């Protein structure tokens, strides 16, 4: 994948786009800031078709906003450990105010989730995966070191992915 664009979304979250060969699908890779440092290099090693949008988010609202844009075949959530599924979660309500002049509220109940095709690992709580599942988006949760392998496996299991 080749890095083609970088921008900041309305929530102040850094975003980047990585493009592979022509065709394929649009995917989202979402990570909290503390796990995002090595992701551009990991995405550069993936060989496949389509586009990967990288979102570095603090909280769930930027993730839900990116998924609401539509068009994503699935989302790979970066977490401390790879997970195959998880329980429903209740995220405490809070106001996020990054001093940009546009504070927003987030929190709520999100459903249990089961990892898509290439998901590996234990069962465990992951609010970002539950949030994606609440919108019906297929989700895989991988630790930072497994991102490239998880994406390659998911692309390989998806028609027109590799």
Protein Blocks (a to p, Z undefined) as FASTA:
>chain_A
ZZfbdcddfkopacddddddeehjdddddddfklmmmmmmmmmmpgcedjddddddedjk
lmmmmmmngoiabdcdddfbdcfbdcddddddddddehnopacdeeddddddddefklgc
dddddfklmmmmmnopacddddfklmmmmmmmmmmmpghkZZ
